[in-house]
Amino acid sequence: MDSGSCRKLKKRKSGGVRGRSFEEAKGMRGGELSGREQIRCILEGIGIVFLLAWFFYQSVLALPFLTPVFLLYQKEKRNLLLKRRQKEGANQFKDAILSVSANQKAGYSVENAFRQAYGDMLLLYGRESIICKELYTIIAGLKNNVVLEQLLYDFGKRSGSEDIMEFAEVFAAAKRSGGNLTEVIERSAAVIEDKVETEKEIQVVISARRMEQKVMNVVPFGILLYISTVSKGFFHVLYKNVIGIAVMTVCLVVYLGAVWLSNKIVDIEV
């Protein structure tokens, strides 16, 4: 895409989609979680902090000192949920673009092809899906005479997805230069589909390793629970003096580092 087109696209005001449709479009916006997701993250974080305080210190007095662990978990969990949402949105976007391409081949204009794709996505994913909310916003924008390339560009910014953003830029360049939009959309859909399928194959390959990682994360707690049950008082020396607390703190840091490292190892992006 030429730099002039990019500047014009970025400078143009995103038009007129207000109220309910715009709020619904926030479903894929990077940086935002639903209320249910936020509550879930908080409850999980509290549970993990209580678990660590009991197994490593056997004292609720350790809870304030484990606040950084709680905050770190909130950050990592939030990033995980947002990344999962972006992948889901990219997969749905791929199906939407395939539908747009098929509608164009059937003789619809590109704007009407997006309108028809909205109906297809309603049947495929339902009204509350990410892609239906975004297509609803695009259709509302078209009714308000906002150009399609601007609506797609706004969609790309909301989604945080490189694939959608690149598609919006290529689409804008092709439309301005009078290119073959049907071919552009079809090729873009093929590229996104290949990327999604490759990522699915990778996830299948590492699914066993991911399960092993989850098991290894809970093994230390199982060992501590078993020894504490069959040999009561075995670990008391580690909980009632400064040296013992220091040793358990080092063990906690090592454990958290191992969990963080294992998460990075199995987190493979395409």
Backbone torsions as a table, in degrees:
resi	resn	phi	psi	omega
1	MET	NA	132.2	-178.1
2	ASP	-71.4	154.3	-174.6
3	SER	-63.9	-34.0	179.5
4	GLY	-62.7	-42.6	178.9
5	SER	-64.4	-40.2	179.0
6	CYS	-60.9	-45.3	-178.3
7	ARG	-64.2	-41.7	179.7
8	LYS	-63.8	-40.0	-178.4
9	LEU	-66.9	-40.1	-178.5
10	LYS	-73.3	-31.2	-177.4
11	LYS	-79.8	-23.6	-176.5
12	ARG	-66.9	136.2	-179.3
13	LYS	-70.6	135.2	177.2
14	SER	-73.0	120.9	-168.1
15	GLY	-84.7	152.9	154.8
16	GLY	27.8	12.8	178.3
17	VAL	-92.4	106.8	-174.3
18	ARG	-120.7	178.5	170.2
19	GLY	64.7	-136.3	-169.4
20	ARG	-62.3	-44.5	-176.1
21	SER	-62.4	-40.0	179.9
22	PHE	-68.1	-40.0	179.3
23	GLU	-64.6	-38.6	179.4
24	GLU	-64.0	-31.9	-176.8
25	ALA	-69.9	-9.9	179.9
26	LYS	-70.9	-4.9	-176.3
27	GLY	-58.2	-29.5	-177.7
28	MET	-108.9	3.9	-174.6
29	ARG	-67.7	130.8	178.1
30	GLY	-63.9	140.9	175.3
31	GLY	94.0	-2.1	-177.7
32	GLU	-123.6	133.4	174.9
33	LEU	-115.7	153.3	175.6
34	SER	-71.7	163.6	179.0
35	GLY	-59.1	-40.1	179.3
36	ARG	-63.9	-41.5	179.1
37	GLU	-65.6	-39.4	178.9
38	GLN	-64.4	-43.6	178.2
39	ILE	-62.5	-41.9	178.9
40	ARG	-60.9	-45.0	179.3
41	CYS	-61.0	-43.1	-178.6
42	ILE	-64.8	-45.6	-179.1
43	LEU	-64.6	-41.6	177.8
44	GLU	-63.5	-42.0	179.0
45	GLY	-62.3	-42.7	178.2
46	ILE	-63.0	-43.3	179.0
47	GLY	-61.3	-42.4	-179.8
48	ILE	-65.6	-41.9	179.9
49	VAL	-64.2	-42.3	176.9
50	PHE	-63.1	-39.7	179.0
51	LEU	-62.7	-45.6	179.5
52	LEU	-65.6	-41.2	-179.8
53	ALA	-62.3	-38.5	-178.2
54	TRP	-74.3	-48.2	-174.5
55	PHE	-73.7	-33.7	-176.2
56	PHE	-95.5	-21.7	-176.8
57	TYR	-133.7	-17.0	-176.2
58	GLN	48.9	45.8	-179.3
59	SER	-159.1	134.4	176.6
60	VAL	-73.3	-12.7	178.2
61	LEU	-66.2	-17.4	179.5
62	ALA	-79.6	-13.8	-174.8
63	LEU	-57.0	-46.9	179.7
64	PRO	-60.0	-32.8	-178.6
65	PHE	-76.9	-14.5	178.8
66	LEU	-95.8	8.5	177.5
67	THR	-56.5	-41.0	176.8
68	PRO	-58.6	-34.6	177.7
69	VAL	-64.7	-43.0	178.3
70	PHE	-60.0	-46.3	-178.7
71	LEU	-66.4	-39.6	178.6
72	LEU	-64.5	-40.7	178.3
73	TYR	-63.3	-42.2	178.9
74	GLN	-58.5	-43.1	-179.2
75	LYS	-65.6	-47.6	-177.9
76	GLU	-66.0	-42.0	-179.4
77	LYS	-65.5	-40.8	178.6
78	ARG	-62.1	-45.3	178.4
79	ASN	-62.2	-39.0	179.5
80	LEU	-63.7	-45.8	-179.4
81	LEU	-65.5	-40.0	179.4
82	LEU	-67.8	-38.7	178.3
83	LYS	-66.2	-40.3	177.6
84	ARG	-63.3	-39.0	179.2
85	ARG	-66.9	-39.6	178.8
86	GLN	-63.7	-40.1	178.3
87	LYS	-65.1	-42.1	177.9
88	GLU	-62.6	-43.1	179.5
89	GLY	-65.2	-39.5	178.8
90	ALA	-64.9	-38.2	178.9
91	ASN	-66.0	-42.9	177.8
92	GLN	-67.5	-36.5	178.6
93	PHE	-63.4	-37.5	177.4
94	LYS	-59.1	-45.0	178.8
95	ASP	-65.8	-36.7	179.0
96	ALA	-64.7	-41.7	-179.7
97	ILE	-67.9	-37.0	175.2
98	LEU	-61.9	-39.2	177.4
99	SER	-65.8	-42.4	177.7
100	VAL	-60.0	-43.8	180.0
101	SER	-61.4	-44.1	179.4
102	ALA	-64.6	-39.0	179.5
103	ASN	-67.2	-36.8	177.2
104	GLN	-65.5	-39.7	178.1
105	LYS	-64.7	-26.5	178.7
106	ALA	-79.8	-3.1	174.6
107	GLY	109.2	1.4	178.8
108	TYR	-77.1	149.5	169.7
109	SER	-67.9	165.0	-175.2
110	VAL	-64.3	-37.0	178.4
111	GLU	-65.1	-46.0	179.0
112	ASN	-68.9	-27.8	176.6
113	ALA	-64.2	-38.2	176.4
114	PHE	-68.0	-36.6	177.5
115	ARG	-64.1	-42.1	178.1
116	GLN	-67.3	-35.6	179.2
117	ALA	-63.2	-32.8	177.9
118	TYR	-59.8	-43.9	177.2
119	GLY	-62.9	-39.8	178.4
120	ASP	-63.9	-41.5	-178.9
121	MET	-70.8	-29.7	174.4
122	LEU	-60.4	-42.7	179.4
123	LEU	-69.7	-34.9	-173.9
124	LEU	-82.3	-42.6	-172.3
125	TYR	-119.6	-19.1	-179.1
126	GLY	94.9	160.4	-173.0
127	ARG	-64.1	-31.0	-175.5
128	GLU	-86.5	2.1	-179.3
129	SER	-71.3	160.2	-179.3
130	ILE	-59.5	-48.4	-173.2
131	ILE	-68.1	-34.5	179.5
132	CYS	-68.1	-38.2	176.9
133	LYS	-63.8	-39.9	-179.4
134	GLU	-71.3	-42.0	178.3
135	LEU	-66.0	-33.9	175.3
136	TYR	-60.0	-42.8	178.4
137	THR	-64.9	-40.4	178.8
138	ILE	-63.4	-44.6	179.8
139	ILE	-64.0	-41.5	177.3
140	ALA	-62.2	-38.0	177.8
141	GLY	-65.5	-39.8	177.8
142	LEU	-62.7	-37.1	177.8
143	LYS	-64.9	-28.4	179.3
144	ASN	-93.2	15.7	175.5
145	ASN	66.5	28.4	171.4
146	VAL	-85.9	134.4	-176.8
147	VAL	-67.7	148.3	-174.0
148	LEU	-63.4	-38.8	-178.1
149	GLU	-63.8	-34.2	177.0
150	GLN	-68.7	-40.2	179.0
151	LEU	-64.1	-40.0	177.7
152	LEU	-68.0	-37.5	177.4
153	TYR	-63.4	-42.9	177.1
154	ASP	-63.6	-39.7	176.6
155	PHE	-58.8	-45.0	179.4
156	GLY	-61.8	-40.4	178.4
157	LYS	-66.2	-41.8	179.7
158	ARG	-63.8	-40.0	-173.5
159	SER	-73.1	-31.8	-173.8
160	GLY	73.6	9.3	-178.0
161	SER	-92.7	127.9	178.3
162	GLU	-64.2	-37.4	-178.5
163	ASP	-61.5	-46.3	-178.4
164	ILE	-68.5	-39.2	-180.0
165	MET	-65.1	-43.3	179.1
166	GLU	-64.7	-39.7	177.8
167	PHE	-61.5	-43.1	-179.6
168	ALA	-60.9	-41.4	-179.1
169	GLU	-69.4	-42.8	178.6
170	VAL	-65.3	-41.8	179.3
171	PHE	-61.3	-44.3	179.9
172	ALA	-62.7	-42.9	-180.0
173	ALA	-64.4	-42.2	-179.2
174	ALA	-66.1	-39.3	-178.6
175	LYS	-69.7	-37.9	-179.9
176	ARG	-69.4	-34.5	-177.0
177	SER	-91.7	1.1	179.3
178	GLY	74.9	28.7	-179.7
179	GLY	-74.9	174.3	179.6
180	ASN	-78.6	98.2	-175.5
181	LEU	-65.9	-35.3	179.6
182	THR	-61.4	-44.3	179.6
183	GLU	-67.9	-40.1	178.9
184	VAL	-61.0	-47.0	-179.3
185	ILE	-64.6	-41.2	-178.7
186	GLU	-65.0	-42.9	179.3
187	ARG	-67.2	-40.7	178.7
188	SER	-62.6	-41.9	178.4
189	ALA	-62.7	-38.9	179.7
190	ALA	-65.5	-41.2	179.0
191	VAL	-63.7	-46.8	180.0
192	ILE	-64.1	-39.8	179.9
193	GLU	-63.5	-42.9	178.1
194	ASP	-61.0	-41.1	-179.6
195	LYS	-65.7	-43.8	179.8
196	VAL	-63.7	-43.8	-179.5
197	GLU	-65.6	-39.4	177.3
198	THR	-61.9	-42.2	179.4
199	GLU	-65.2	-38.8	177.4
200	LYS	-62.6	-41.6	178.8
201	GLU	-63.1	-40.8	178.4
202	ILE	-63.6	-42.3	-179.6
203	GLN	-63.6	-37.0	177.3
204	VAL	-64.8	-41.6	-178.2
205	VAL	-64.6	-40.9	-174.7
206	ILE	-95.9	5.0	-178.5
207	SER	-61.0	-39.1	178.7
208	ALA	-65.4	-41.2	178.4
209	ARG	-65.6	-35.6	178.7
210	ARG	-65.5	-39.7	177.2
211	MET	-66.0	-41.0	176.6
212	GLU	-60.2	-39.8	179.5
213	GLN	-62.8	-42.8	179.3
214	LYS	-64.5	-39.6	178.3
215	VAL	-64.3	-44.5	-179.4
216	MET	-64.9	-28.1	178.4
217	ASN	-65.7	-30.5	-177.5
218	VAL	-99.5	-10.1	-179.3
219	VAL	-57.3	-46.2	-179.8
220	PRO	-56.4	-37.8	179.0
221	PHE	-69.0	-36.5	176.6
222	GLY	-63.3	-41.3	179.0
223	ILE	-64.9	-46.4	179.0
224	LEU	-61.0	-42.4	-179.5
225	LEU	-65.5	-41.2	-179.1
226	TYR	-64.6	-48.9	-178.5
227	ILE	-65.5	-39.4	179.3
228	SER	-64.9	-29.5	-178.7
229	THR	-79.0	-45.5	-175.6
230	VAL	-85.1	-22.4	179.7
231	SER	-131.5	75.7	-177.8
232	LYS	-61.8	135.0	-179.1
233	GLY	89.4	-3.2	-176.7
234	PHE	-63.0	-37.0	-176.4
235	PHE	-99.3	5.2	-176.2
236	HIS	-58.3	-33.2	-178.1
237	VAL	-64.3	-21.8	-179.1
238	LEU	-86.8	-11.3	-174.1
239	TYR	-109.4	-14.0	-169.8
240	LYS	-113.3	11.6	179.2
241	ASN	-147.5	164.2	-174.3
242	VAL	-64.1	-43.3	-178.7
243	ILE	-63.0	-43.6	179.4
244	GLY	-62.2	-42.7	178.6
245	ILE	-63.8	-38.8	178.2
246	ALA	-64.0	-42.0	178.8
247	VAL	-62.2	-45.4	-179.5
248	MET	-66.7	-31.9	177.1
249	THR	-66.0	-42.2	176.4
250	VAL	-61.9	-43.4	178.5
251	CYS	-61.2	-39.7	179.4
252	LEU	-64.5	-43.4	179.3
253	VAL	-63.0	-43.2	178.6
254	VAL	-62.8	-42.9	180.0
255	TYR	-62.6	-47.6	-179.8
256	LEU	-63.5	-37.7	176.5
257	GLY	-63.9	-39.7	178.9
258	ALA	-66.0	-40.3	178.0
259	VAL	-63.5	-45.0	179.5
260	TRP	-61.6	-44.3	-178.8
261	LEU	-65.5	-41.7	179.9
262	SER	-64.9	-35.8	176.9
263	ASN	-64.4	-39.0	179.2
264	LYS	-68.4	-34.4	-178.2
265	ILE	-65.9	-42.4	-176.5
266	VAL	-87.9	-2.7	179.6
267	ASP	-92.4	88.1	-176.9
268	ILE	-105.4	125.5	179.4
269	GLU	-110.2	147.6	178.6
270	VAL	-92.5	NA	NA
